[in-house]
Amino acid sequence: MEATAKTLPTIRQLPPNLINQIAAGEVIERPASVVKELLENSVDAGATRIEVSIVGGGTEMIRISDNGCGMTADQLPLALASHATSKLPTDEDLFHVSTLGFRGEALASIGSVSQLTIRSRTDSDDAGNEIQVRGGVIEPPQPCGCPVGTVMEVRNLFFNTPVRHRFLKTAQTEKGHIVEAFTRIALANSHIHFVLNNNDKPLYDLPVTERWSERIAAFFGGEIADALIPINSDDSQIHVQGYVCDPSVSRGNSRMQYLFLNSRHIRDRSLQHALGEAYRGLLMVGRHPVCFLRMSMPPELIDVNVHPTKLEVRFTDGGRVYSRLLQTLRHHFLTTDMTQRVGPAPVAPDADLTPAPRSELGMPVRAEQAHRQSVIEWARTGNSPAEVFVSPARGDDSGGGGSAMAPAPDAATRSIPSFGSVPGFQPFPGGGSPPMPHEAAPKPTTDSASDENVAPWDGPPAASPDDSVIDHPAVCHLGFQVHNRYLVTQDEKGMVVIDQHALHERVLYERVKTKVLESGQSLESQGLLVPEPVSMTPAERTAVLDHQDTLAQIGMEIAEFGGDTIVIRSYPAMLKNKPPADMLRTLMESVLGGGEKPEPIELLNHLLSTIACKAAVKAGDPLRPEEIRALLEQRDLYNDTHHCPHGRPTALFFSRDELDRMFGRLGPRARTSK
């Protein structure tokens, strides 16, 4: 059989116009890409006012005018040439990029797939010049009348590449993408006046402002503006400044995370992960934080030449940038009272907006000073009170160690895990706890026959000579239980309603986290007299065996048994009333349901929060007065007690002004009553 001769393909140089059309596929994806590239050019030109007008979602017309430095007649044809730019005077400048654009591809790519007209004039010229490009064909520049600056008009985008045109969405969808591109540039440059018109109707008119929060409010409204928390940190090279939103305002995706590096909007997975870690325990699962952060650092520490869209960057020391952002946010959260408030929080015009000082432990300085004094007194007297629910039993003036409180009869049928029930884990020597820095304990009860005989409230505080001014302690821990699930108490400025399960869960989580993550120890475990076999699917069995070491840190020892069965040899002591097999499956749900293999630290955090949730008191559990008091006392001694580890708020704060307003004590009606 005669072999068929193969014809060698001919290698040829692609024409410049085809090269530009291929490059346009990377740089110009849709009309929003044109707006982004042209806006960046206007910002680099030093403009103080930029106006954008679009028609038909940008496919019919895009016009961007600015009052920047402009271009001369001989510069116009060169600006349209491929890889021609004024932003890299030398080769070394590629590693010290300080402008938004630098690749010299945008105008050539846009001109190859549209009908482009450029009018420009410099301050030193008496008249401007105009140049037109039709599908990559450049016409000679002509004189024209125009103000100082540049006007770029793009019509019939993708008219000569019908395949690309067919992939465009509706005009409304494309307009949405343009608004997003406009938002990113306008947010990063609040010192520039921006205007956006759609079909000859104004959408945005954003004057210059020195307060970045005003520019944010103009785009995202009052809900976001009212929840902004200012952030500012500087370590001489990495400066982080801007706003994050209160955890009560979140989104189901990360699109509301605006990160700007040297005025350039970027997307970086490591920085988004740092945001998530900073908000860990403050947001519900599946929710994402909202932020507007501006970072600045020397250009030589970053590489922006990663992708033609310039949306991705690389850091010389990514770990340092990650740590700076994470530490900045966590430090601010730890030093701010983030208890969720009900109703507006009125602030006097001359009020001090500086948050109350807090210690490194995250508790108010005033409370910590009192707490330290109590510890000194505790050490001096040698008292070693036994720890029950959270705090020691007190009310004995003999100076000896207090005994554990006897549980009420109805408590015998339920198990309320105590804060001291983690075997071998005591925060103070001697196995006890120091007295808490608060008011005297409630009156000791002599009749424990039933909970009905235990008064849940010691009565209102004694009246002050001037009943309009009552001097309360920093936190009043006399509280009572409502519906066996909420605790009601007060502080200096209002009333606080607390979810008992959420607060107990947070305190337990902080204690076990300190032990496991910071001290490097393992939770106390209880060996099973008879190891419990558990039948699992192959995927479940593999996941469990892959994380044996992490499970051992929380007190659960796992071993192979054979087939698809594993055995549990030991179990966390604080979960003694939970079936080991059910608890193991609950712990591993996140491993199998997450889609990706979690990092060990993430898995350990999840396991600890799950254990805290299972061990905490539940809604419906009645608490004795001393248990209520002890739980409230712990609120000041741990970090982030305003949210449970899963992001639910632990408390709602009603200010006294808000209560007065709700009861009609503020306003005209207040004059008719007392």
C-alpha positions as CSV (number, residue, x, y, z in Angstrom):
1,M,0.0,0.0,0.0
2,E,1.5,3.3,-1.0
3,A,2.1,5.8,1.8
4,T,0.4,9.1,1.6
5,A,2.9,12.0,1.5
6,K,2.5,14.5,4.4
7,T,2.5,18.2,3.5
8,L,4.6,20.3,6.0
9,P,2.7,23.3,7.3
10,T,4.2,26.7,6.5
11,I,5.3,28.8,9.4
12,R,4.4,32.5,8.9
13,Q,4.6,35.7,10.8
14,L,1.1,36.8,12.0
15,P,0.1,40.3,10.8
16,P,0.0,43.0,13.5
17,N,-3.7,43.5,13.3
18,L,-4.3,39.7,13.9
19,I,-1.9,39.8,16.8
20,N,-3.8,42.7,18.3
21,Q,-7.1,40.8,17.9
22,I,-5.6,37.8,19.7
23,A,-4.3,40.0,22.5
24,A,-7.7,41.7,22.8
25,G,-9.1,38.3,23.8
26,E,-7.0,38.5,27.0
27,V,-7.2,42.2,27.7
28,I,-10.7,43.1,26.4
29,E,-13.2,40.5,27.6
30,R,-16.3,42.7,27.5
31,P,-17.3,46.4,27.6
32,A,-16.3,46.6,31.3
33,S,-12.7,45.8,30.3
34,V,-12.7,48.8,28.0
35,V,-14.0,51.1,30.7
36,K,-11.4,49.8,33.2
37,E,-8.4,50.2,30.9
38,L,-9.4,53.7,29.7
39,L,-10.2,54.8,33.3
40,E,-6.7,53.7,34.4
41,N,-5.2,55.7,31.6
42,S,-7.1,58.8,32.7
43,V,-6.0,58.3,36.4
44,D,-2.4,57.9,35.2
45,A,-2.7,61.1,33.2
46,G,-3.2,63.1,36.4
47,A,-6.9,63.9,35.7
48,T,-8.9,65.5,38.5
49,R,-12.3,65.0,36.8
50,I,-13.3,62.0,34.7
51,E,-16.7,61.4,33.0
52,V,-17.9,58.1,31.7
53,S,-20.9,57.8,29.3
54,I,-22.2,54.5,28.0
55,V,-25.0,53.5,25.6
56,G,-26.5,50.0,25.1
57,G,-24.5,48.4,27.9
58,G,-21.3,49.7,26.4
59,T,-21.5,47.7,23.1
60,E,-22.9,50.7,21.2
61,M,-20.8,53.5,22.7
62,I,-18.4,54.2,25.5
63,R,-17.0,57.7,26.0
64,I,-14.5,58.7,28.6
65,S,-13.3,62.2,29.0
66,D,-10.8,63.6,31.4
67,N,-8.8,66.8,32.1
68,G,-5.5,65.1,32.3
69,C,-2.2,66.0,30.7
70,G,-3.3,65.0,27.1
71,M,-1.2,64.0,24.1
72,T,0.4,65.8,21.2
73,A,-0.2,65.0,17.5
74,D,3.0,62.9,17.1
75,Q,2.1,60.9,20.3
76,L,-1.3,59.8,19.1
77,P,-0.3,57.2,16.5
78,L,2.4,55.8,18.8
79,A,-0.2,55.5,21.6
80,L,-2.1,53.1,19.3
81,A,0.9,50.9,18.5
82,S,1.2,47.6,20.2
83,H,3.4,47.5,23.3
84,A,4.0,51.3,23.3
85,T,3.7,53.1,26.6
86,S,5.1,56.2,28.4
87,K,5.0,54.6,31.8
88,L,8.2,52.5,31.6
89,P,11.0,55.0,30.8
90,T,13.6,52.3,31.5
91,D,13.7,48.5,31.6
92,E,14.3,48.6,35.3
93,D,11.0,50.4,35.9
94,L,9.2,47.2,35.2
95,F,10.2,46.1,38.7
96,H,9.1,49.4,40.3
97,V,5.7,50.0,38.7
98,S,3.9,52.9,40.3
99,T,1.2,53.4,37.6
100,L,-2.0,51.5,37.0
101,G,-1.1,50.8,33.3
102,F,2.3,49.9,31.9
103,R,1.9,47.0,29.4
104,G,1.0,49.2,26.3
105,E,-1.6,46.7,25.0
106,A,-5.0,48.3,25.9
107,L,-5.4,51.0,23.2
108,A,-4.0,48.7,20.4
109,S,-6.4,45.9,21.5
110,I,-9.4,48.2,21.7
111,G,-8.7,49.8,18.4
112,S,-8.5,46.4,16.7
113,V,-12.0,45.3,17.7
114,S,-14.0,48.6,17.6
115,Q,-14.3,52.0,16.0
116,L,-12.1,54.2,18.2
117,T,-11.8,58.0,18.1
118,I,-9.3,59.9,20.3
119,R,-9.3,63.7,20.8
120,S,-6.6,65.1,22.9
121,R,-4.9,68.4,23.7
122,T,-2.0,69.4,26.0
123,D,-1.9,72.5,28.0
124,S,0.9,74.0,25.8
125,D,-1.0,73.5,22.5
126,D,-3.5,76.0,21.1
127,A,-5.7,73.3,19.5
128,G,-6.2,69.6,19.9
129,N,-5.8,66.7,17.6
130,E,-8.1,63.8,16.6
131,I,-7.2,60.3,15.4
132,Q,-9.5,57.5,14.3
133,V,-9.1,53.7,14.2
134,R,-11.5,51.4,12.4
135,G,-10.9,47.8,13.1
136,G,-7.2,48.2,13.5
137,V,-6.8,50.6,10.6
138,I,-5.2,53.8,11.9
139,E,-5.9,57.1,10.0
140,P,-3.6,60.1,10.2
141,P,-4.3,62.6,13.0
142,Q,-6.2,65.8,12.2
143,P,-6.5,69.1,14.1
144,C,-9.7,69.6,16.1
145,G,-11.1,71.8,18.8
146,C,-11.2,70.3,22.3
147,P,-10.4,71.3,25.9
148,V,-7.2,70.3,27.7
149,G,-7.3,66.5,28.3
150,T,-8.4,63.5,26.4
151,V,-11.7,62.2,25.1
152,M,-11.8,58.5,24.0
153,E,-14.9,57.3,22.2
154,V,-15.4,53.6,21.5
155,R,-18.3,52.5,19.2
156,N,-19.6,49.2,17.9
157,L,-17.4,47.0,20.1
158,F,-16.5,43.6,18.5
159,F,-18.2,44.7,15.2
160,N,-15.4,42.8,13.3
161,T,-15.3,39.7,15.7
162,P,-18.9,38.4,15.6
163,V,-18.0,35.3,17.6
164,R,-17.0,37.5,20.6
165,H,-20.1,39.7,20.1
166,R,-22.4,36.7,20.4
167,F,-21.0,35.8,23.8
168,L,-21.9,39.2,25.3
169,K,-24.9,39.3,27.7
170,T,-27.9,41.6,27.8
171,A,-27.3,45.4,27.9
172,Q,-28.4,45.4,31.5
173,T,-25.9,42.7,32.5
174,E,-23.1,44.4,30.7
175,K,-24.0,47.7,32.4
176,G,-23.7,46.0,35.7
177,H,-20.2,44.9,34.9
178,I,-19.3,48.4,33.8
179,V,-20.7,49.9,37.1
180,E,-18.5,47.4,39.0
181,A,-15.4,48.4,37.1
182,F,-16.3,52.1,37.6
183,T,-16.8,51.5,41.3
184,R,-13.4,49.9,41.8
185,I,-11.6,52.8,40.2
186,A,-13.7,55.5,41.8
187,L,-13.3,53.9,45.3
188,A,-9.5,53.8,45.0
189,N,-9.3,57.5,43.9
190,S,-11.5,59.6,46.1
191,H,-9.4,62.6,45.2
192,I,-10.8,62.6,41.7
193,H,-14.3,63.8,40.6
194,F,-16.1,60.9,38.8
195,V,-19.3,60.9,36.8
196,L,-21.1,58.0,35.2
197,N,-24.0,58.3,32.7
198,N,-26.0,55.5,31.2
199,N,-28.1,56.3,28.1
200,D,-27.7,60.0,28.8
201,K,-29.1,59.6,32.4
202,P,-26.7,60.2,35.3
203,L,-26.0,57.2,37.6
204,Y,-23.2,58.6,39.8
205,D,-21.8,62.1,40.3
206,L,-19.0,61.7,42.9
207,P,-17.3,65.0,43.9
208,V,-13.8,65.0,45.5
209,T,-13.9,64.0,49.2
210,E,-11.3,63.8,51.9
211,R,-13.4,61.3,53.8
212,W,-13.3,57.9,52.2
213,S,-16.4,56.8,54.0
214,E,-18.5,59.3,52.1
215,R,-17.4,57.8,48.8
216,I,-18.2,54.3,50.2
217,A,-21.6,55.5,51.3
218,A,-22.3,57.0,47.9
219,F,-22.0,53.6,46.3
220,F,-23.4,51.2,49.0
221,G,-25.8,53.3,51.0
222,G,-26.6,53.8,54.7
223,E,-26.5,50.2,55.8
224,I,-22.9,49.7,54.9
225,A,-21.9,53.3,55.9
226,D,-23.4,52.9,59.4
227,A,-21.5,49.6,60.0
228,L,-18.0,50.8,59.0
229,I,-15.2,50.2,61.5
230,P,-12.1,52.3,60.8
231,I,-8.8,50.4,60.5
232,N,-5.3,51.9,60.5
233,S,-1.9,50.1,60.9
234,D,1.6,50.9,59.8
235,D,4.8,49.0,60.2
236,S,7.0,51.3,58.2
237,Q,6.7,49.3,55.0
238,I,3.2,47.9,55.0
239,H,0.4,50.4,55.7
240,V,-3.2,49.1,56.0
241,Q,-5.9,51.7,56.2
242,G,-9.7,51.7,55.5
243,Y,-12.8,50.1,56.9
244,V,-14.2,46.7,57.7
245,C,-17.9,46.2,58.5
246,D,-19.5,45.1,61.7
247,P,-20.2,41.3,61.6
248,S,-23.9,42.0,61.7
249,V,-23.4,43.2,58.1
250,S,-22.2,40.4,55.9
251,R,-22.7,38.8,52.4
252,G,-23.1,35.3,51.0
253,N,-20.1,35.8,48.8
254,S,-16.8,37.7,48.7
255,R,-17.7,40.3,46.1
256,M,-18.0,43.0,48.7
257,Q,-14.4,42.7,49.7
258,Y,-12.6,45.6,48.1
259,L,-8.8,45.4,48.5
260,F,-6.6,48.1,47.0
261,L,-2.8,47.9,46.8
262,N,-1.1,51.1,45.9
263,S,-4.5,52.4,44.5
264,R,-4.9,49.2,42.4
265,H,-7.9,46.9,42.9
266,I,-6.6,43.4,43.4
267,R,-7.9,39.9,44.1
268,D,-5.7,37.8,46.3
269,R,-6.7,34.5,47.9
270,S,-4.3,34.7,50.8
271,L,-5.6,38.1,51.8
272,Q,-9.2,36.9,51.5
273,H,-8.2,34.0,53.7
274,A,-6.7,36.4,56.2
275,L,-10.0,38.3,56.3
276,G,-11.9,35.1,56.9
277,E,-9.5,34.1,59.7
278,A,-9.9,37.6,61.3
279,Y,-13.7,37.1,61.3
280,R,-13.5,33.5,62.5
281,G,-16.2,33.1,65.1
282,L,-17.9,36.4,64.3
283,L,-19.8,35.3,61.2
284,M,-22.1,32.4,60.5
285,V,-20.9,29.6,58.3
286,G,-21.3,30.6,54.6
287,R,-21.2,34.3,55.3
288,H,-18.4,36.6,54.1
289,P,-17.1,39.8,55.6
290,V,-17.5,43.2,53.9
291,C,-14.4,45.4,53.8
292,F,-12.8,48.4,52.0
293,L,-9.1,48.3,52.7
294,R,-6.3,50.3,51.1
295,M,-2.8,48.9,51.4
296,S,0.4,50.7,50.4
297,M,3.9,49.3,50.2
298,P,7.1,49.9,48.2
299,P,6.6,48.9,44.5
300,E,9.7,46.8,44.6
301,L,8.1,44.4,47.1
302,I,5.3,43.4,44.7
303,D,5.0,42.1,41.1
304,V,2.0,43.3,39.2
305,N,3.1,41.8,35.9
306,V,1.3,38.5,36.5
307,H,-1.7,38.7,34.2
308,P,-2.8,41.2,31.4
309,T,-5.8,42.3,33.5
310,K,-3.4,43.2,36.3
311,L,-5.9,41.9,38.9
312,E,-3.5,39.5,40.4
313,V,-0.2,40.4,42.1
314,R,2.6,38.6,43.8
315,F,4.3,39.6,47.0
316,T,8.0,39.3,47.8
317,D,7.0,38.3,51.3
318,G,3.4,37.1,51.2
319,G,3.5,35.8,54.7
320,R,4.3,39.2,56.2
321,V,1.5,40.8,54.3
322,Y,-0.9,38.1,55.4
323,S,0.2,38.5,59.1
324,R,0.0,42.3,59.0
325,L,-3.6,42.2,57.7
326,L,-4.7,39.4,60.1
327,Q,-3.1,41.0,63.2
328,T,-4.4,44.4,62.4
329,L,-8.0,43.2,62.2
330,R,-7.8,40.8,65.2
331,H,-6.2,43.5,67.4
332,H,-9.0,45.9,66.5
333,F,-11.7,43.3,67.1
334,L,-10.2,42.4,70.5
335,T,-10.1,46.0,71.6
336,T,-13.6,46.9,70.5
337,D,-16.9,46.1,72.1
338,M,-18.8,44.3,69.3
339,T,-21.9,43.4,71.3
340,Q,-24.9,43.7,68.9
341,R,-27.0,46.7,69.6
342,V,-30.8,47.0,69.1
343,G,-31.9,50.3,67.6
344,P,-29.7,53.3,66.7
345,A,-26.8,54.2,68.9
346,P,-27.2,58.0,69.3
347,V,-23.9,59.9,69.8
348,A,-23.6,63.4,70.9
349,P,-22.0,65.8,68.4
350,D,-19.0,66.3,70.7
351,A,-18.9,62.8,72.0
352,D,-15.6,61.0,72.2
353,L,-15.6,58.3,69.5
354,T,-12.5,56.5,70.9
355,P,-13.4,53.0,72.0
356,A,-13.0,52.2,75.7
357,P,-9.5,51.0,76.4
358,R,-9.2,47.2,76.8
359,S,-6.4,45.1,77.9
360,E,-4.4,42.5,75.9
361,L,-6.8,39.9,77.2
362,G,-9.6,41.7,75.5
363,M,-11.3,42.7,78.7
364,P,-12.0,46.3,79.8
365,V,-8.9,47.8,81.6
366,R,-11.0,48.7,84.6
367,A,-12.3,45.2,85.0
368,E,-8.8,43.7,84.5
369,Q,-7.4,45.9,87.2
370,A,-10.0,44.7,89.6
371,H,-9.5,41.2,88.5
372,R,-5.8,41.3,89.2
373,Q,-6.4,42.8,92.7
374,S,-8.8,39.9,93.4
375,V,-6.2,37.4,92.3
376,I,-3.6,39.0,94.7
377,E,-6.2,38.8,97.5
378,W,-7.0,35.2,96.6
379,A,-3.3,34.2,96.6
380,R,-2.7,36.1,100.0
381,T,-5.6,34.4,101.8
382,G,-4.8,30.9,100.4
383,N,-8.5,30.3,99.6
384,S,-9.0,27.5,97.1
385,P,-12.7,27.5,96.3
386,A,-14.0,24.6,94.4
387,E,-15.2,25.4,90.9
388,V,-18.7,24.4,90.0
389,F,-20.5,25.8,87.0
390,V,-18.1,28.6,86.3
391,S,-17.1,30.3,89.5
392,P,-16.6,29.3,93.2
393,A,-19.3,29.2,95.8
394,R,-19.0,32.2,98.0
395,G,-20.8,33.7,101.0
396,D,-18.7,32.0,103.7
397,D,-16.9,34.5,105.8
398,S,-14.8,31.9,107.6
399,G,-11.9,32.3,105.2
400,G,-11.7,28.6,104.4
401,G,-12.2,27.1,101.0
402,G,-15.7,27.1,99.7
403,S,-17.4,23.9,99.0
404,A,-19.1,22.9,95.7
405,M,-22.8,23.9,95.6
406,A,-25.2,21.1,95.9
407,P,-27.2,20.8,92.7
408,A,-30.9,21.4,92.8
409,P,-33.0,18.2,92.7
410,D,-34.3,18.9,89.2
411,A,-30.7,19.2,88.0
412,A,-30.1,15.6,88.8
413,T,-32.0,14.6,85.7
414,R,-30.0,16.8,83.4
415,S,-26.3,17.4,83.0
416,I,-25.1,21.0,82.9
417,P,-21.4,20.9,81.8
418,S,-19.3,23.1,84.1
419,F,-16.5,25.3,83.1
420,G,-14.3,23.4,85.5
421,S,-15.4,20.1,84.1
422,V,-12.4,19.7,81.8
423,P,-10.3,17.3,84.0
424,G,-6.8,18.7,84.8
425,F,-7.5,22.0,83.1
426,Q,-7.6,24.7,85.7
427,P,-6.6,28.3,85.0
428,F,-5.3,28.9,88.5
429,P,-3.2,26.8,90.9
430,G,-4.9,24.6,93.4
431,G,-7.6,23.5,91.1
432,G,-9.8,26.5,91.9
433,S,-10.6,29.9,90.6
434,P,-9.9,33.4,92.1
435,P,-12.8,35.5,93.2
436,M,-14.3,37.5,90.4
437,P,-14.0,41.3,90.3
438,H,-17.6,42.2,90.8
439,E,-20.2,42.9,93.4
440,A,-20.9,40.6,96.3
441,A,-22.5,37.2,95.6
442,P,-26.2,36.8,95.8
443,K,-27.6,35.8,99.2
444,P,-26.9,32.2,99.9
445,T,-30.0,30.1,99.7
446,T,-30.9,27.8,102.6
447,D,-33.7,26.0,100.9
448,S,-32.7,23.9,97.9
449,A,-35.7,21.7,97.8
450,S,-36.8,23.1,94.5
451,D,-35.8,25.7,92.1
452,E,-39.1,27.6,92.8
453,N,-37.7,28.4,96.2
454,V,-34.5,30.0,94.8
455,A,-35.1,33.6,94.2
456,P,-33.6,34.5,90.8
457,W,-33.3,38.2,91.5
458,D,-32.1,40.1,94.6
459,G,-34.3,43.0,93.9
460,P,-33.6,46.4,92.4
461,P,-30.5,48.4,93.5
462,A,-31.0,50.8,96.4
463,A,-32.4,54.1,95.3
464,S,-29.9,56.9,94.9
465,P,-30.6,60.3,96.5
466,D,-31.0,61.6,92.9
467,D,-33.0,58.8,91.3
468,S,-32.0,60.1,87.9
469,V,-28.4,59.2,88.5
470,I,-27.6,55.7,89.6
471,D,-24.0,54.6,90.1
472,H,-23.8,51.0,88.9
473,P,-20.6,49.0,88.6
474,A,-19.0,48.5,85.2
475,V,-21.0,45.3,84.8
476,C,-23.8,44.2,87.0
477,H,-23.9,40.4,87.2
478,L,-27.3,40.1,89.0
479,G,-29.4,38.6,86.3
480,F,-32.3,36.3,85.8
481,Q,-33.4,33.7,83.3
482,V,-36.2,34.0,80.8
483,H,-37.8,30.9,79.2
484,N,-34.9,28.8,80.3
485,R,-32.8,30.1,77.5
486,Y,-32.1,33.8,77.8
487,L,-30.4,35.8,80.6
488,V,-31.3,39.4,81.3
489,T,-28.9,41.7,83.1
490,Q,-27.7,45.3,82.9
491,D,-24.6,47.4,82.6
492,E,-23.9,51.1,83.1
493,K,-25.8,52.2,80.0
494,G,-28.6,49.8,79.3
495,M,-30.0,46.3,79.4
496,V,-28.4,43.2,78.0
497,V,-30.2,40.0,76.8
498,I,-27.9,37.0,76.6
499,D,-28.3,33.7,74.9
500,Q,-27.1,31.3,77.5
501,H,-26.0,28.6,75.1
502,A,-24.1,30.9,72.8
503,L,-22.2,32.6,75.7
504,H,-21.4,29.3,77.4
505,E,-20.3,27.9,74.1
506,R,-17.9,30.8,73.5
507,V,-16.4,30.6,77.0
508,L,-15.8,26.8,76.6
509,Y,-14.3,27.3,73.2
510,E,-11.9,29.9,74.4
511,R,-10.8,27.7,77.3
512,V,-10.2,24.6,75.2
513,K,-8.5,26.6,72.5
514,T,-6.1,28.1,75.0
515,K,-5.2,24.7,76.2
516,V,-4.8,23.0,72.8
517,L,-3.7,25.7,70.4
518,E,-1.7,28.0,72.7
519,S,-0.4,25.6,75.3
520,G,0.2,22.7,72.9
521,Q,-1.6,20.2,75.2
522,S,-4.4,17.8,74.5
523,L,-7.8,17.8,76.0
524,E,-8.4,15.4,78.9
525,S,-9.7,12.1,77.7
526,Q,-11.5,9.2,79.3
527,G,-10.5,5.7,78.3
528,L,-13.4,3.5,77.3
529,L,-13.5,0.2,79.3
530,V,-14.6,-1.5,76.2
531,P,-13.5,0.2,72.9
532,E,-16.5,1.1,70.8
533,P,-16.5,-0.1,67.2
534,V,-18.0,2.2,64.6
535,S,-18.9,1.1,61.1
536,M,-18.2,3.7,58.5
537,T,-18.2,4.2,54.7
538,P,-14.8,3.9,53.0
539,A,-14.7,7.7,52.5
540,E,-15.5,8.3,56.2
541,R,-13.0,5.7,57.4
542,T,-10.2,7.2,55.2
543,A,-11.0,10.7,56.5
544,V,-10.9,9.6,60.1
545,L,-7.6,7.8,59.8
546,D,-6.1,10.7,57.9
547,H,-6.8,13.0,60.9
548,Q,-5.9,10.6,63.8
549,D,-3.4,13.1,65.2
550,T,-5.8,16.0,65.1
551,L,-8.5,13.9,66.8
552,A,-6.0,12.8,69.5
553,Q,-5.5,16.5,70.4
554,I,-9.1,16.8,71.3
555,G,-9.0,13.6,73.4
556,M,-10.3,11.0,70.9
557,E,-8.1,8.1,70.2
558,I,-8.9,6.1,67.1
559,A,-7.5,2.8,65.9
560,E,-8.2,0.5,62.9
561,F,-10.2,-2.6,63.6
562,G,-10.6,-4.2,60.2
563,G,-12.7,-3.9,57.1
564,D,-14.6,-0.6,57.2
565,T,-14.7,-0.5,61.0
566,I,-12.7,1.6,63.3
567,V,-12.7,1.6,67.2
568,I,-12.8,4.5,69.6
569,R,-10.5,3.8,72.6
570,S,-10.8,7.1,74.4
571,Y,-13.2,10.0,74.4
572,P,-13.1,13.7,75.5
573,A,-14.0,13.8,79.2
574,M,-16.1,16.9,78.8
575,L,-18.5,15.0,76.4
576,K,-19.2,12.1,78.7
577,N,-22.9,12.2,78.1
578,K,-22.6,12.2,74.3
579,P,-22.5,8.9,72.4
580,P,-18.9,8.5,71.0
581,A,-20.0,7.1,67.6
582,D,-22.5,9.9,67.0
583,M,-20.0,12.5,68.1
584,L,-17.3,11.2,65.8
585,R,-19.6,11.3,62.8
586,T,-20.6,14.9,63.7
587,L,-16.9,15.9,64.0
588,M,-16.1,14.5,60.6
589,E,-19.0,16.0,58.6
590,S,-16.9,19.1,57.8
591,V,-14.1,17.0,56.5
592,L,-16.3,15.2,54.0
593,G,-18.7,18.1,53.2
594,G,-16.1,20.8,52.7
595,G,-15.1,19.6,49.2
596,E,-11.4,20.3,49.9
597,K,-9.1,18.8,52.5
598,P,-9.0,21.3,55.3
599,E,-5.8,22.5,56.8
600,P,-5.0,20.9,60.2
601,I,-5.4,24.2,62.1
602,E,-8.8,24.8,60.4
603,L,-10.0,21.3,61.2
604,L,-8.8,21.6,64.8
605,N,-10.6,24.9,65.2
606,H,-13.8,23.3,63.9
607,L,-13.5,20.3,66.2
608,L,-12.9,22.5,69.2
609,S,-15.9,24.7,68.4
610,T,-18.1,21.6,67.8
611,I,-17.0,20.2,71.2
612,A,-17.8,23.5,72.9
613,C,-21.2,23.5,71.2
614,K,-22.1,20.0,72.4
615,A,-20.8,20.6,75.9
616,A,-22.5,23.9,76.5
617,V,-25.8,24.4,78.3
618,K,-28.7,24.2,75.9
619,A,-31.8,26.3,75.4
620,G,-34.3,24.9,77.8
621,D,-31.9,24.1,80.6
622,P,-32.9,25.9,83.8
623,L,-30.0,27.5,85.6
624,R,-29.7,28.2,89.3
625,P,-28.9,31.8,90.4
626,E,-25.3,31.0,91.2
627,E,-24.9,29.4,87.8
628,I,-26.4,32.5,86.1
629,R,-24.0,34.7,88.0
630,A,-21.0,32.6,87.3
631,L,-21.7,32.5,83.6
632,L,-22.2,36.3,83.5
633,E,-18.9,36.8,85.3
634,Q,-17.0,34.9,82.7
635,R,-18.2,37.3,80.0
636,D,-15.5,39.8,80.8
637,L,-12.7,37.3,81.1
638,Y,-12.5,35.9,77.5
639,N,-12.1,37.2,74.0
640,D,-14.9,37.7,71.5
641,T,-17.7,36.8,74.0
642,H,-20.0,39.0,71.9
643,H,-20.3,36.1,69.4
644,C,-20.3,32.3,69.7
645,P,-17.6,30.3,67.7
646,H,-20.1,29.8,64.9
647,G,-20.8,33.6,64.5
648,R,-24.1,34.0,66.3
649,P,-24.3,37.0,68.6
650,T,-24.3,36.0,72.3
651,A,-26.0,39.2,73.5
652,L,-28.3,42.0,72.4
653,F,-27.8,45.4,74.0
654,F,-30.6,47.8,74.5
655,S,-29.3,51.3,75.5
656,R,-31.2,53.2,78.1
657,D,-32.0,55.9,75.5
658,E,-33.4,53.3,73.2
659,L,-35.6,51.9,76.0
660,D,-36.8,55.4,76.9
661,R,-37.7,56.0,73.3
662,M,-39.6,52.7,73.0
663,F,-41.6,53.5,76.1
664,G,-42.3,57.1,75.1
665,R,-40.0,58.7,77.6
666,L,-38.2,60.7,74.9
667,G,-40.0,63.3,72.7
668,P,-43.1,65.4,73.3
669,R,-45.1,62.6,74.9
670,A,-42.5,62.3,77.7
671,R,-43.7,65.7,79.1
672,T,-47.1,64.3,80.1
673,S,-45.7,61.5,82.3
674,K,-42.9,60.8,84.6
